[in-house]
Amino acid sequence: MTGGETGPVSRSRTARWWPIGATAGVTAVLAGLPWALRDRLPDRPATHWSGGGTPDGSLPLWAACLVPAGVWLLAVLATSVRPRRSGTTAHPWRAMTLAPMGAVLVGAQVSVVRANLDHTDWHQARQPVLGVVLIGALAAVAVAATWRLAPRPAAGPAAAPTLEVPEGERLVWFSRTANPWLGLLAAVAGLVAVVALVALAMGLAGPAGLGTTCAASVVVSLSCATFSSVQAKVSEAGLEVSFGPLGWPVRRWSPDAIETARAEQRRPSQVGGWGYRISGLGTTVMLRAGDCLVIRPRGRRADFAVSVDDAERGAALLNTLRTRPSTD
C-alpha cells in the first residue's frame, strides 16, 4: 500500500524543490559571475550606459554582485507571499513573472561583465548592442517556455453540472459584472485626455509633452472602459462574452466548441491580478474575486474563465446545451 504513494510523493518533492533550485541558480550567477572574474574587472565596473554606448555610472565590485542578486531575491519573496483563503496552493502566474525577470537579470549581468572584461577603468567599458538583443531574446524565450510548460488544470467530469430543461423549452442565462475602480480610472484618464487636447488646441503648451500625455491618456481610458464590465450570455447559440458598456469586443463559443463547463472560485492572486489575465490557469477575465464561469474549449489545453455571478447555473445550462440534440 505504501508503494502506491511513491509517485505522488516524488512529484510533490520535485515541485517543491525545483523553484528553490532555480532561485539558487539565478542568485549564484548574479552574485558569483562578477566575483569569479574579479581579477579581469576594474575595481568599479561600469553598470549603466547612456546613448551611444558610453558608460555614465559604476558600482563597487561588491555592489555589482549583490544589488542584482538582492533585486532577484526580493522579487522571489514578493511573489511567494500567498494571501489567506487562497483557493489553490499552486500559482502558475508566479513562474510567468519570475522566469522573464530572471532571464533579464542574468542577461544584463552577463552583458555588464562582458563589457567590463579586461579593462582597468570603467570609463573604457562599452556596452555591446548585441547585449540588449540578448536580454530581449532571453526574456522572450523564458516567457514562451514557461507558458508552454506551465501545468494546466484538468476539467474533471464531476465538476460539470447540468440543468433539467423541459422538452420544447428554451432557456437563456445572463450575468453581468462591473468593476467601479476601472470605470473611475477610465473616466479620470479620459478627463486628462480632454484637458490636454484643449490645451493643445488653445496653444497653451507645445505638442511635444501634451501630445504624448493625450495619446497615453486615450489609450488608458479606452482600455479601462473596455474591461470595466463584462456580460456573459448562455443560449442555444452557446456562450457569448461581451466587454465594456458598448458590448464590444465579443467572444463566442458554440455548444459544440465547448468540451465542458463548470463554476469555480478564483481570486486575483491566482491569476496574476485584475483585468484580462493570462496565466497557467488559462485566460481569466477577473473583475471581482469569487464565482467564475470556466469553460474548456474543445481541442485546447487552457481554460477560459469570466468572473460573473450565478456561474454554476450558467455552467449547468451550457453543459445541458452541449449534450442536447439541436432543434429548429
SULSUL-V605967 format. One line per field, one symbol per residue. ss: DSSP state (H for helix, E for strand, C for the rest). psi: psi as a letter, one per 30 degrees, with the letter a starting at -180 (. if undefined). burial: I if it has 24 or more other ideal C-beta (glycine too) atoms within 12 Angstrom, else O. A space follows every 10 residues. Layout:
ss: ???
psi: ???
burial: ???
This chain:
ss: CHHHHHHHHH HHHHHHHHHH HHHHHHHHHH HHHHHHCHHH CCCEEEEEEC HHHEEEEEEE HHHHHHHHHH HHHHHHHHHH CCCCCCCCCC CHHHHHHHHH HHHHHHHHHH HHHHHHCCCC CHHHCECCHH HHHHHHHHHH HHHHHHHHHC CCCCCCHHHC CCCCCCCCCC CCEEEEEECH HHHHHHHHHH HHHHHHHHHH HCCCCCHHHH HHHHHHHHHH HHHHHHCCEE EEEEECCEEE EEECCCCCCE EEECHHHEEE EEEEEECHHH HCCCEEEEEC CEEEEECCCE EEEEEEECCC CCEEEECCCC HHHHHHHHHH HHHCCCCC
psi: efeffeeeee eeeefefeee eeeeeeeeee efeeefgffg llejkkfkka kfgkkgllll eeefeeeeee eeeeeeeeff kkllgkflfk iffeefeeee eeeeeeeeee eeeeefkgkf kfffkkjkef eeeeeeeeee eeeeeeeefk kkkkjlffgi llkjkkkfkk kkkkkkkkjf eeeeeeeeee eeeeeeeeee efgfllfeee eeeeeeeeee eeeeeegflk kkkkaffbkk jlklffhklk kkklefgkel klkkklleff ggalajkkaf fbkkjjflkb kkjkljkkgl fllkkkjllh eeeeeeeeee eefkkkk.
burial: OOOOOOOOOO OOOOOOOOOO OIIOOIIOII IOIIIOOOOO IIOIIIIIIO OOOOIOOIIO IOOIIOIIIO IIIOIIOOIO OOOOOOOOOI IIIIIIIIII IIIIIIIIII IIIIIIIOIO OIOOIOIOOO IOOIIOOIIO OIIOOIIOOI OOIOIOOOII IOIOOOOOOO OOIIIIIIIO OIOOIIOOII OIIOOIOOOO OOOOOOOOOI OOIIOOIOOI IIOIIIIIII IIIIOIOIII IIIIOOOOOO IOIOIOOIII IIIIOIIIII IIIIIIIIII IIIIIIIIII IIIIIIIOOO OIIIIIIIIO IIIIIIIIII IIOIOOOO
